Amino acid sequence: GRGSRFSRKISFSSRKGNPETNGEGGASRPRRSSNPSVGGSGTSPHANLDRSITVEDDLVDINTCLRHAIYYRHFMEHLQKEYNSENLMFWKACQDYIKKFNTSKGKSAAVGMAKTIFTSYVEDGAALQVNISSSAQKKIAADIQKEELIDVHIFDTALSQVFVMLRDDLFPRFRKTEAFKQMLT
């Protein structure tokens, strides 16, 4: 391994996909994605999350945390304690929206979902308002007013801004906690 004192293999029978080999005796490690919107959606918040991983603390990055149910849950618990869970909730809602929009037979269900995301996370004064630029917020607000402008990409700018916050601020703080270390043991 990489010399980490925190390492653990976790497997579930409902595993999706095959982990890659790390080239060191065939031990498996999480697959990574360069796409900031990795993760799945479904009826459960963890429905399409990969459930087979080998853990080394230095390999657990934000994409791993968003993709794997156990890490996602621990990260959400941490964010709830910091009063920042709306960011992860918005990220997840957008992932669900993208999936719904791309698989929906009609656009109407996705349009309703977009309006719900807007009123829950983007609109001024929303109970779970995320911290995004005013230009992104204004663009989404204008597009929401005209149904024909609502498309799969309506939240892309806001989603990117929230992902950067998760990756560069919230997740690094989580990695420094005792809860993160406990999650790996």
TORLUMMAR-723398 format. One record per residue: residue number from 0; x, y, z of N, C-alpha, C in turn. Coordinates in nm, 3 decimals. Layout:
N
+-----+---------+---------+---------+---------+---------+---------+---------+---------+---------+
!  nr !    n.c1 !    n.c2 !    n.c3 !   ca.c1 !   ca.c2 !   ca.c3 !    c.c1 !    c.c2 !    c.c3 !
+-----+---------+---------+---------+---------+---------+---------+---------+---------+---------+
! NUM !       X !       Y !       Z !       X !       Y !       Z !       X !       Y !       Z !
...
+-----+---------+---------+---------+---------+---------+---------+---------+---------+---------+
This chain:
185
+-----+---------+---------+---------+---------+---------+---------+---------+---------+---------+
!  nr !    n.c1 !    n.c2 !    n.c3 !   ca.c1 !   ca.c2 !   ca.c3 !    c.c1 !    c.c2 !    c.c3 !
+-----+---------+---------+---------+---------+---------+---------+---------+---------+---------+
!   0 !   0.080 !  -0.118 !   0.000 !   0.000 !   0.000 !   0.000 !   0.085 !   0.125 !   0.000 !
!   1 !   0.025 !   0.232 !   0.036 !   0.092 !   0.361 !   0.036 !   0.141 !   0.399 !   0.176 !
!   2 !   0.142 !   0.305 !   0.267 !   0.191 !   0.333 !   0.401 !   0.087 !   0.394 !   0.492 !
!   3 !  -0.036 !   0.398 !   0.450 !  -0.140 !   0.456 !   0.533 !  -0.175 !   0.361 !   0.646 !
!   4 !  -0.200 !   0.415 !   0.763 !  -0.239 !   0.329 !   0.873 !  -0.389 !   0.301 !   0.870 !
!   5 !  -0.463 !   0.373 !   0.788 !  -0.606 !   0.352 !   0.777 !  -0.634 !   0.283 !   0.644 !
!   6 !  -0.667 !   0.155 !   0.648 !  -0.696 !   0.081 !   0.527 !  -0.797 !  -0.027 !   0.560 !
!   7 !  -0.898 !  -0.042 !   0.475 !  -1.003 !  -0.137 !   0.502 !  -1.074 !  -0.173 !   0.374 !
!   8 !  -1.107 !  -0.299 !   0.352 !  -1.184 !  -0.346 !   0.237 !  -1.329 !  -0.357 !   0.280 !
!   9 !  -1.417 !  -0.297 !   0.203 !  -1.560 !  -0.300 !   0.233 !  -1.630 !  -0.356 !   0.111 !
!  10 !  -1.713 !  -0.458 !   0.127 !  -1.787 !  -0.515 !   0.015 !  -1.931 !  -0.539 !   0.055 !
!  11 !  -2.019 !  -0.520 !  -0.039 !  -2.160 !  -0.546 !  -0.021 !  -2.207 !  -0.629 !  -0.139 !
!  12 !  -2.307 !  -0.711 !  -0.121 !  -2.354 !  -0.796 !  -0.229 !  -2.422 !  -0.716 !  -0.339 !
!  13 !  -2.467 !  -0.595 !  -0.311 !  -2.535 !  -0.514 !  -0.413 !  -2.437 !  -0.425 !  -0.488 !
!  14 !  -2.312 !  -0.462 !  -0.492 !  -2.204 !  -0.387 !  -0.554 !  -2.232 !  -0.358 !  -0.701 !
!  15 !  -2.195 !  -0.240 !  -0.746 !  -2.207 !  -0.203 !  -0.887 !  -2.068 !  -0.183 !  -0.942 !
!  16 !  -2.039 !  -0.241 !  -1.057 !  -1.911 !  -0.219 !  -1.124 !  -1.799 !  -0.297 !  -1.059 !
!  17 !  -1.684 !  -0.299 !  -1.126 !  -1.566 !  -0.366 !  -1.074 !  -1.461 !  -0.264 !  -1.043 !
!  18 !  -1.405 !  -0.269 !  -0.923 !  -1.299 !  -0.174 !  -0.891 !  -1.175 !  -0.202 !  -0.974 !
!  19 !  -1.095 !  -0.100 !  -0.991 !  -0.971 !  -0.116 !  -1.064 !  -0.868 !  -0.180 !  -0.972 !
!  20 !  -0.762 !  -0.235 !  -1.032 !  -0.652 !  -0.284 !  -0.950 !  -0.550 !  -0.174 !  -0.936 !
!  21 !  -0.484 !  -0.172 !  -0.823 !  -0.389 !  -0.064 !  -0.802 !  -0.248 !  -0.103 !  -0.841 !
!  22 !  -0.228 !  -0.225 !  -0.895 !  -0.097 !  -0.266 !  -0.940 !  -0.007 !  -0.314 !  -0.828 !
!  23 !  -0.056 !  -0.325 !  -0.707 !   0.026 !  -0.370 !  -0.595 !  -0.035 !  -0.497 !  -0.539 !
!  24 !  -0.009 !  -0.608 !  -0.607 !  -0.059 !  -0.736 !  -0.558 !  -0.207 !  -0.756 !  -0.583 !
!  25 !  -0.266 !  -0.678 !  -0.670 !  -0.405 !  -0.697 !  -0.708 !  -0.506 !  -0.639 !  -0.612 !
!  26 !  -0.463 !  -0.565 !  -0.512 !  -0.560 !  -0.504 !  -0.420 !  -0.645 !  -0.405 !  -0.499 !
!  27 !  -0.772 !  -0.399 !  -0.468 !  -0.857 !  -0.310 !  -0.544 !  -0.865 !  -0.174 !  -0.478 !
!  28 !  -0.895 !  -0.075 !  -0.559 !  -0.913 !   0.060 !  -0.508 !  -1.029 !   0.123 !  -0.581 !
!  29 !  -1.084 !   0.229 !  -0.529 !  -1.202 !   0.289 !  -0.591 !  -1.173 !   0.341 !  -0.730 !
!  30 !  -1.272 !   0.328 !  -0.816 !  -1.263 !   0.392 !  -0.946 !  -1.278 !   0.540 !  -0.927 !
!  31 !  -1.215 !   0.618 !  -1.011 !  -1.224 !   0.763 !  -1.000 !  -1.286 !   0.818 !  -1.127 !
!  32 !  -1.345 !   0.934 !  -1.116 !  -1.403 !   1.001 !  -1.230 !  -1.358 !   1.145 !  -1.228 !
!  33 !  -1.330 !   1.197 !  -1.346 !  -1.294 !   1.339 !  -1.352 !  -1.418 !   1.425 !  -1.360 !
!  34 !  -1.534 !   1.366 !  -1.375 !  -1.659 !   1.439 !  -1.385 !  -1.705 !   1.482 !  -1.246 !
!  35 !  -1.722 !   1.613 !  -1.223 !  -1.763 !   1.657 !  -1.090 !  -1.906 !   1.618 !  -1.057 !
!  36 !  -1.980 !   1.569 !  -1.153 !  -2.118 !   1.533 !  -1.125 !  -2.135 !   1.382 !  -1.119 !
!  37 !  -2.031 !   1.309 !  -1.075 !  -2.044 !   1.166 !  -1.060 !  -2.141 !   1.135 !  -0.949 !
!  38 !  -2.187 !   1.013 !  -0.949 !  -2.282 !   0.973 !  -0.847 !  -2.408 !   0.927 !  -0.917 !
!  39 !  -2.498 !   0.878 !  -0.842 !  -2.619 !   0.826 !  -0.904 !  -2.740 !   0.885 !  -0.840 !
!  40 !  -2.851 !   0.837 !  -0.886 !  -2.974 !   0.881 !  -0.826 !  -3.073 !   0.767 !  -0.834 !
!  41 !  -3.183 !   0.784 !  -0.775 !  -3.285 !   0.682 !  -0.772 !  -3.375 !   0.712 !  -0.655 !
!  42 !  -3.449 !   0.612 !  -0.612 !  -3.539 !   0.636 !  -0.502 !  -3.464 !   0.656 !  -0.372 !
!  43 !  -3.353 !   0.588 !  -0.354 !  -3.270 !   0.606 !  -0.236 !  -3.159 !   0.703 !  -0.267 !
!  44 !  -3.115 !   0.784 !  -0.171 !  -3.004 !   0.875 !  -0.199 !  -2.877 !   0.801 !  -0.238 !
!  45 !  -2.872 !   0.671 !  -0.210 !  -2.751 !   0.594 !  -0.237 !  -2.775 !   0.484 !  -0.340 !
!  46 !  -2.883 !   0.492 !  -0.417 !  -2.924 !   0.384 !  -0.506 !  -2.818 !   0.344 !  -0.607 !
!  47 !  -2.748 !   0.436 !  -0.667 !  -2.651 !   0.402 !  -0.770 !  -2.508 !   0.424 !  -0.724 !
!  48 !  -2.486 !   0.428 !  -0.597 !  -2.351 !   0.449 !  -0.546 !  -2.277 !   0.317 !  -0.543 !
!  49 !  -2.151 !   0.318 !  -0.580 !  -2.067 !   0.199 !  -0.578 !  -2.051 !   0.156 !  -0.433 !
!  50 !  -2.062 !   0.028 !  -0.407 !  -2.058 !  -0.022 !  -0.270 !  -1.941 !  -0.117 !  -0.245 !
!  51 !  -1.842 !  -0.121 !  -0.331 !  -1.726 !  -0.206 !  -0.310 !  -1.601 !  -0.120 !  -0.322 !
!  52 !  -1.528 !  -0.105 !  -0.212 !  -1.412 !  -0.018 !  -0.214 !  -1.303 !  -0.070 !  -0.122 !
!  53 !  -1.182 !  -0.033 !  -0.153 !  -1.071 !  -0.050 !  -0.061 !  -1.032 !   0.088 !  -0.017 !
!  54 !  -1.010 !   0.105 !   0.111 !  -0.991 !   0.238 !   0.165 !  -0.847 !   0.260 !   0.208 !
!  55 !  -0.788 !   0.363 !   0.159 !  -0.666 !   0.420 !   0.214 !  -0.698 !   0.567 !   0.226 !
!  56 !  -0.669 !   0.625 !   0.341 !  -0.715 !   0.760 !   0.367 !  -0.669 !   0.860 !   0.262 !
!  57 !  -0.553 !   0.839 !   0.202 !  -0.507 !   0.934 !   0.102 !  -0.572 !   0.912 !  -0.034 !
!  58 !  -0.649 !   0.804 !  -0.050 !  -0.719 !   0.780 !  -0.175 !  -0.864 !   0.827 !  -0.170 !
!  59 !  -0.913 !   0.861 !  -0.053 !  -1.052 !   0.904 !  -0.041 !  -1.059 !   1.052 !  -0.075 !
!  60 !  -1.105 !   1.080 !  -0.196 !  -1.121 !   1.218 !  -0.241 !  -1.269 !   1.251 !  -0.250 !
!  61 !  -1.299 !   1.369 !  -0.294 !  -1.439 !   1.413 !  -0.299 !  -1.522 !   1.324 !  -0.393 !
!  62 !  -1.466 !   1.284 !  -0.507 !  -1.541 !   1.200 !  -0.600 !  -1.572 !   1.064 !  -0.538 !
!  63 !  -1.477 !   1.008 !  -0.466 !  -1.500 !   0.882 !  -0.395 !  -1.610 !   0.900 !  -0.293 !
!  64 !  -1.603 !   1.008 !  -0.221 !  -1.701 !   1.036 !  -0.116 !  -1.842 !   1.053 !  -0.173 !
!  65 !  -1.853 !   1.113 !  -0.289 !  -1.983 !   1.133 !  -0.351 !  -2.037 !   1.005 !  -0.414 !
!  66 !  -1.950 !   0.914 !  -0.451 !  -1.989 !   0.793 !  -0.523 !  -2.022 !   0.677 !  -0.431 !
!  67 !  -1.965 !   0.671 !  -0.312 !  -1.980 !   0.555 !  -0.225 !  -2.073 !   0.585 !  -0.108 !
!  68 !  -2.171 !   0.500 !  -0.090 !  -2.278 !   0.523 !   0.007 !  -2.228 !   0.549 !   0.149 !
!  69 !  -2.134 !   0.471 !   0.195 !  -2.086 !   0.485 !   0.333 !  -2.020 !   0.621 !   0.352 !
!  70 !  -1.932 !   0.659 !   0.259 !  -1.863 !   0.787 !   0.270 !  -1.959 !   0.903 !   0.255 !
!  71 !  -2.052 !   0.889 !   0.161 !  -2.153 !   0.993 !   0.140 !  -2.228 !   1.020 !   0.270 !
!  72 !  -2.271 !   0.913 !   0.336 !  -2.346 !   0.927 !   0.461 !  -2.263 !   0.997 !   0.568 !
!  73 !  -2.138 !   0.956 !   0.583 !  -2.050 !   1.019 !   0.684 !  -2.023 !   1.166 !   0.650 !
!  74 !  -2.001 !   1.193 !   0.523 !  -1.977 !   1.332 !   0.481 !  -2.101 !   1.416 !   0.509 !
!  75 !  -2.220 !   1.363 !   0.479 !  -2.344 !   1.435 !   0.506 !  -2.359 !   1.461 !   0.657 !
!  76 !  -2.329 !   1.362 !   0.739 !  -2.339 !   1.381 !   0.884 !  -2.245 !   1.492 !   0.930 !
!  77 !  -2.124 !   1.494 !   0.875 !  -2.029 !   1.599 !   0.908 !  -2.082 !   1.736 !   0.867 !
!  78 !  -2.135 !   1.745 !   0.745 !  -2.187 !   1.873 !   0.696 !  -2.307 !   1.919 !   0.778 !
!  79 !  -2.388 !   1.827 !   0.825 !  -2.500 !   1.864 !   0.910 !  -2.451 !   1.926 !   1.040 !
!  80 !  -2.344 !   1.872 !   1.096 !  -2.287 !   1.928 !   1.218 !  -2.230 !   2.068 !   1.193 !
!  81 !  -2.181 !   2.093 !   1.073 !  -2.125 !   2.224 !   1.037 !  -2.230 !   2.318 !   0.980 !
!  82 !  -2.354 !   2.274 !   0.971 !  -2.462 !   2.353 !   0.912 !  -2.431 !   2.389 !   0.767 !
!  83 !  -2.378 !   2.293 !   0.693 !  -2.346 !   2.310 !   0.551 !  -2.407 !   2.201 !   0.465 !
!  84 !  -2.501 !   2.125 !   0.515 !  -2.555 !   2.011 !   0.441 !  -2.631 !   2.051 !   0.316 !
!  85 !  -2.677 !   2.176 !   0.308 !  -2.751 !   2.219 !   0.189 !  -2.668 !   2.207 !   0.062 !
!  86 !  -2.537 !   2.218 !   0.074 !  -2.451 !   2.207 !  -0.043 !  -2.453 !   2.066 !  -0.101 !
!  87 !  -2.441 !   1.966 !  -0.015 !  -2.446 !   1.828 !  -0.061 !  -2.587 !   1.790 !  -0.106 !
!  88 !  -2.687 !   1.843 !  -0.037 !  -2.825 !   1.818 !  -0.076 !  -2.854 !   1.876 !  -0.214 !
!  89 !  -2.804 !   1.996 !  -0.241 !  -2.820 !   2.059 !  -0.373 !  -2.749 !   1.976 !  -0.479 !
!  90 !  -2.627 !   1.935 !  -0.452 !  -2.552 !   1.852 !  -0.547 !  -2.631 !   1.727 !  -0.582 !
!  91 !  -2.685 !   1.659 !  -0.479 !  -2.762 !   1.536 !  -0.500 !  -2.890 !   1.564 !  -0.577 !
!  92 !  -2.960 !   1.672 !  -0.543 !  -3.084 !   1.706 !  -0.613 !  -3.056 !   1.732 !  -0.761 !
!  93 !  -2.946 !   1.798 !  -0.789 !  -2.909 !   1.825 !  -0.930 !  -2.876 !   1.695 !  -1.004 !
!  94 !  -2.809 !   1.602 !  -0.937 !  -2.780 !   1.473 !  -1.000 !  -2.910 !   1.399 !  -1.032 !
!  95 !  -3.003 !   1.401 !  -0.940 !  -3.133 !   1.339 !  -0.963 !  -3.207 !   1.407 !  -1.078 !
!  96 !  -3.200 !   1.539 !  -1.082 !  -3.264 !   1.616 !  -1.189 !  -3.205 !   1.579 !  -1.325 !
!  97 !  -3.075 !   1.572 !  -1.334 !  -3.009 !   1.538 !  -1.461 !  -3.054 !   1.400 !  -1.507 !
!  98 !  -3.057 !   1.306 !  -1.416 !  -3.101 !   1.170 !  -1.451 !  -3.247 !   1.171 !  -1.496 !
!  99 !  -3.331 !   1.240 !  -1.421 !  -3.475 !   1.247 !  -1.453 !  -3.494 !   1.313 !  -1.590 !
! 100 !  -3.423 !   1.423 !  -1.614 !  -3.437 !   1.494 !  -1.740 !  -3.395 !   1.406 !  -1.857 !
! 101 !  -3.288 !   1.331 !  -1.839 !  -3.236 !   1.247 !  -1.947 !  -3.315 !   1.120 !  -1.969 !
! 102 !  -3.396 !   1.078 !  -1.871 !  -3.471 !   0.954 !  -1.885 !  -3.621 !   0.976 !  -1.890 !
! 103 !  -3.665 !   1.097 !  -1.865 !  -3.807 !   1.126 !  -1.859 !  -3.869 !   1.118 !  -1.998 !
! 104 !  -3.986 !   1.053 !  -2.007 !  -4.058 !   1.047 !  -2.135 !  -4.110 !   1.186 !  -2.174 !
! 105 !  -4.147 !   1.263 !  -2.075 !  -4.193 !   1.398 !  -2.099 !  -4.110 !   1.495 !  -2.017 !
! 106 !  -4.101 !   1.615 !  -2.063 !  -4.020 !   1.716 !  -1.996 !  -4.089 !   1.769 !  -1.870 !
! 107 !  -4.219 !   1.750 !  -1.858 !  -4.294 !   1.813 !  -1.749 !  -4.247 !   1.772 !  -1.610 !
! 108 !  -4.214 !   1.645 !  -1.589 !  -4.167 !   1.600 !  -1.457 !  -4.034 !   1.668 !  -1.423 !
! 109 !  -3.946 !   1.678 !  -1.521 !  -3.817 !   1.743 !  -1.497 !  -3.834 !   1.892 !  -1.474 !
! 110 !  -3.928 !   1.954 !  -1.544 !  -3.953 !   2.097 !  -1.525 !  -4.000 !   2.123 !  -1.383 !
! 111 !  -4.091 !   2.042 !  -1.333 !  -4.138 !   2.056 !  -1.196 !  -4.025 !   2.036 !  -1.096 !
! 112 !  -3.939 !   1.941 !  -1.124 !  -3.824 !   1.916 !  -1.037 !  -3.728 !   2.035 !  -1.038 !
! 113 !  -3.705 !   2.095 !  -1.154 !  -3.618 !   2.213 !  -1.165 !  -3.674 !   2.328 !  -1.082 !
! 114 !  -3.804 !   2.346 !  -1.088 !  -3.866 !   2.453 !  -1.010 !  -3.853 !   2.428 !  -0.860 !
! 115 !  -3.865 !   2.302 !  -0.820 !  -3.848 !   2.266 !  -0.679 !  -3.705 !   2.291 !  -0.632 !
! 116 !  -3.608 !   2.253 !  -0.714 !  -3.467 !   2.278 !  -0.681 !  -3.444 !   2.428 !  -0.668 !
! 117 !  -3.499 !   2.504 !  -0.761 !  -3.483 !   2.649 !  -0.757 !  -3.538 !   2.707 !  -0.627 !
! 118 !  -3.662 !   2.672 !  -0.593 !  -3.723 !   2.730 !  -0.472 !  -3.659 !   2.679 !  -0.344 !
! 119 !  -3.601 !   2.560 !  -0.347 !  -3.540 !   2.502 !  -0.227 !  -3.398 !   2.550 !  -0.202 !
! 120 !  -3.321 !   2.573 !  -0.312 !  -3.177 !   2.596 !  -0.295 !  -3.123 !   2.724 !  -0.359 !
! 121 !  -3.190 !   2.779 !  -0.458 !  -3.132 !   2.888 !  -0.537 !  -3.200 !   3.022 !  -0.510 !
! 122 !  -3.329 !   3.022 !  -0.499 !  -3.406 !   3.144 !  -0.483 !  -3.363 !   3.221 !  -0.358 !
! 123 !  -3.361 !   3.354 !  -0.369 !  -3.331 !   3.437 !  -0.252 !  -3.425 !   3.402 !  -0.138 !
! 124 !  -3.369 !   3.379 !  -0.021 !  -3.449 !   3.348 !   0.096 !  -3.489 !   3.202 !   0.109 !
! 125 !  -3.442 !   3.116 !   0.018 !  -3.475 !   2.973 !   0.027 !  -3.424 !   2.917 !   0.159 !
! 126 !  -3.498 !   2.827 !   0.217 !  -3.461 !   2.770 !   0.347 !  -3.323 !   2.703 !   0.342 !
! 127 !  -3.288 !   2.646 !   0.228 !  -3.160 !   2.577 !   0.212 !  -3.074 !   2.644 !   0.105 !
! 128 !  -3.080 !   2.774 !   0.098 !  -3.011 !   2.849 !  -0.007 !  -2.861 !   2.820 !  -0.007 !
! 129 !  -2.809 !   2.784 !  -0.126 !  -2.666 !   2.760 !  -0.142 !  -2.597 !   2.890 !  -0.181 !
! 130 !  -2.469 !   2.896 !  -0.152 !  -2.390 !   3.015 !  -0.180 !  -2.333 !   3.006 !  -0.321 !
! 131 !  -2.401 !   3.068 !  -0.417 !  -2.355 !   3.072 !  -0.555 !  -2.349 !   3.219 !  -0.598 !
! 132 !  -2.284 !   3.243 !  -0.711 !  -2.271 !   3.381 !  -0.759 !  -2.408 !   3.439 !  -0.793 !
! 133 !  -2.419 !   3.569 !  -0.780 !  -2.547 !   3.635 !  -0.812 !  -2.577 !   3.621 !  -0.961 !
! 134 !  -2.475 !   3.618 !  -1.045 !  -2.501 !   3.602 !  -1.189 !  -2.558 !   3.464 !  -1.219 !
! 135 !  -2.509 !   3.360 !  -1.153 !  -2.564 !   3.225 !  -1.172 !  -2.707 !   3.219 !  -1.120 !
! 136 !  -2.730 !   3.281 !  -1.005 !  -2.864 !   3.282 !  -0.946 !  -2.963 !   3.356 !  -1.037 !
! 137 !  -2.922 !   3.470 !  -1.090 !  -3.010 !   3.549 !  -1.178 !  -3.040 !   3.475 !  -1.308 !
! 138 !  -2.941 !   3.407 !  -1.364 !  -2.961 !   3.332 !  -1.489 !  -3.061 !   3.218 !  -1.467 !
! 139 !  -3.045 !   3.145 !  -1.357 !  -3.138 !   3.036 !  -1.326 !  -3.278 !   3.092 !  -1.304 !
! 140 !  -3.288 !   3.202 !  -1.230 !  -3.419 !   3.264 !  -1.203 !  -3.488 !   3.305 !  -1.332 !
! 141 !  -3.412 !   3.363 !  -1.426 !  -3.469 !   3.405 !  -1.554 !  -3.514 !   3.284 !  -1.635 !
! 142 !  -3.433 !   3.180 !  -1.637 !  -3.467 !   3.059 !  -1.714 !  -3.586 !   2.986 !  -1.656 !
! 143 !  -3.599 !   2.985 !  -1.524 !  -3.711 !   2.916 !  -1.458 !  -3.844 !   2.982 !  -1.497 !
! 144 !  -3.841 !   3.113 !  -1.520 !  -3.964 !   3.186 !  -1.555 !  -4.019 !   3.145 !  -1.692 !
! 145 !  -3.932 !   3.095 !  -1.779 !  -3.975 !   3.054 !  -1.914 !  -3.948 !   2.905 !  -1.929 !
! 146 !  -4.055 !   2.824 !  -1.923 !  -4.039 !   2.679 !  -1.926 !  -3.956 !   2.630 !  -2.044 !
! 147 !  -3.966 !   2.698 !  -2.158 !  -3.890 !   2.651 !  -2.275 !  -3.740 !   2.665 !  -2.256 !
! 148 !  -3.696 !   2.745 !  -2.159 !  -3.553 !   2.761 !  -2.131 !  -3.501 !   2.660 !  -2.028 !
! 149 !  -3.591 !   2.585 !  -1.967 !  -3.549 !   2.485 !  -1.869 !  -3.498 !   2.363 !  -1.945 !
! 150 !  -3.370 !   2.336 !  -1.927 !  -3.310 !   2.219 !  -1.991 !  -3.221 !   2.146 !  -1.891 !
! 151 !  -3.154 !   2.043 !  -1.937 !  -3.071 !   1.962 !  -1.850 !  -2.954 !   2.042 !  -1.791 !
! 152 !  -2.917 !   2.151 !  -1.856 !  -2.800 !   2.229 !  -1.814 !  -2.834 !   2.352 !  -1.728 !
! 153 !  -2.958 !   2.367 !  -1.688 !  -3.000 !   2.488 !  -1.618 !  -2.919 !   2.515 !  -1.490 !
! 154 !  -2.876 !   2.409 !  -1.422 !  -2.804 !   2.426 !  -1.296 !  -2.653 !   2.408 !  -1.309 !
! 155 !  -2.601 !   2.392 !  -1.429 !  -2.459 !   2.359 !  -1.448 !  -2.364 !   2.457 !  -1.378 !
! 156 !  -2.384 !   2.585 !  -1.395 !  -2.293 !   2.684 !  -1.335 !  -2.300 !   2.676 !  -1.182 !
! 157 !  -2.420 !   2.673 !  -1.129 !  -2.438 !   2.664 !  -0.984 !  -2.381 !   2.532 !  -0.931 !
! 158 !  -2.405 !   2.425 !  -1.003 !  -2.354 !   2.294 !  -0.962 !  -2.202 !   2.294 !  -0.959 !
! 159 !  -2.139 !   2.355 !  -1.058 !  -1.992 !   2.365 !  -1.059 !  -1.941 !   2.446 !  -0.941 !
! 160 !  -2.008 !   2.556 !  -0.911 !  -1.966 !   2.640 !  -0.798 !  -1.979 !   2.565 !  -0.665 !
! 161 !  -2.087 !   2.492 !  -0.648 !  -2.107 !   2.416 !  -0.525 !  -2.007 !   2.301 !  -0.517 !
! 162 !  -1.982 !   2.236 !  -0.630 !  -1.884 !   2.127 !  -0.630 !  -1.745 !   2.178 !  -0.587 !
! 163 !  -1.706 !   2.293 !  -0.639 !  -1.576 !   2.350 !  -0.602 !  -1.571 !   2.378 !  -0.451 !
! 164 !  -1.680 !   2.427 !  -0.395 !  -1.686 !   2.451 !  -0.251 !  -1.674 !   2.319 !  -0.174 !
! 165 !  -1.745 !   2.217 !  -0.221 !  -1.735 !   2.086 !  -0.156 !  -1.592 !   2.033 !  -0.163 !
! 166 !  -1.533 !   2.039 !  -0.281 !  -1.400 !   1.983 !  -0.305 !  -1.289 !   2.061 !  -0.234 !
! 167 !  -1.295 !   2.193 !  -0.241 !  -1.182 !   2.275 !  -0.195 !  -1.195 !   2.325 !  -0.052 !
! 168 !  -1.313 !   2.322 !   0.006 !  -1.333 !   2.376 !   0.140 !  -1.392 !   2.273 !   0.235 !
! 169 !  -1.511 !   2.225 !   0.205 !  -1.583 !   2.140 !   0.299 !  -1.522 !   2.001 !   0.314 !
! 170 !  -1.484 !   1.939 !   0.205 !  -1.426 !   1.805 !   0.214 !  -1.289 !   1.806 !   0.283 !
! 171 !  -1.199 !   1.900 !   0.250 !  -1.071 !   1.902 !   0.323 !  -1.088 !   1.918 !   0.475 !
! 172 !  -1.187 !   1.994 !   0.518 !  -1.213 !   2.007 !   0.662 !  -1.261 !   1.874 !   0.719 !
! 173 !  -1.346 !   1.803 !   0.644 !  -1.394 !   1.673 !   0.687 !  -1.277 !   1.575 !   0.701 !
! 174 !  -1.184 !   1.576 !   0.607 !  -1.068 !   1.485 !   0.611 !  -0.984 !   1.502 !   0.738 !
! 175 !  -0.988 !   1.619 !   0.798 !  -0.907 !   1.648 !   0.918 !  -0.975 !   1.603 !   1.047 !
! 176 !  -1.098 !   1.555 !   1.039 !  -1.174 !   1.523 !   1.159 !  -1.148 !   1.380 !   1.207 !
! 177 !  -1.176 !   1.360 !   1.333 !  -1.169 !   1.226 !   1.390 !  -1.276 !   1.137 !   1.327 !
! 178 !  -1.388 !   1.194 !   1.292 !  -1.496 !   1.116 !   1.228 !  -1.450 !   1.056 !   1.096 !
! 179 !  -1.371 !   1.129 !   1.020 !  -1.317 !   1.078 !   0.895 !  -1.226 !   0.957 !   0.922 !
! 180 !  -1.138 !   0.973 !   1.021 !  -1.046 !   0.863 !   1.055 !  -1.125 !   0.742 !   1.104 !
! 181 !  -1.226 !   0.763 !   1.184 !  -1.309 !   0.653 !   1.234 !  -1.382 !   0.584 !   1.121 !
! 182 !  -1.423 !   0.660 !   1.022 !  -1.495 !   0.603 !   0.907 !  -1.406 !   0.501 !   0.835 !
! 183 !  -1.277 !   0.522 !   0.836 !  -1.184 !   0.434 !   0.763 !  -1.141 !   0.311 !   0.842 !
! 184 !  -1.174 !   0.306 !   0.969 !  -1.128 !   0.192 !   1.049 !  -1.237 !   0.088 !   1.067 !
+-----+---------+---------+---------+---------+---------+---------+---------+---------+---------+
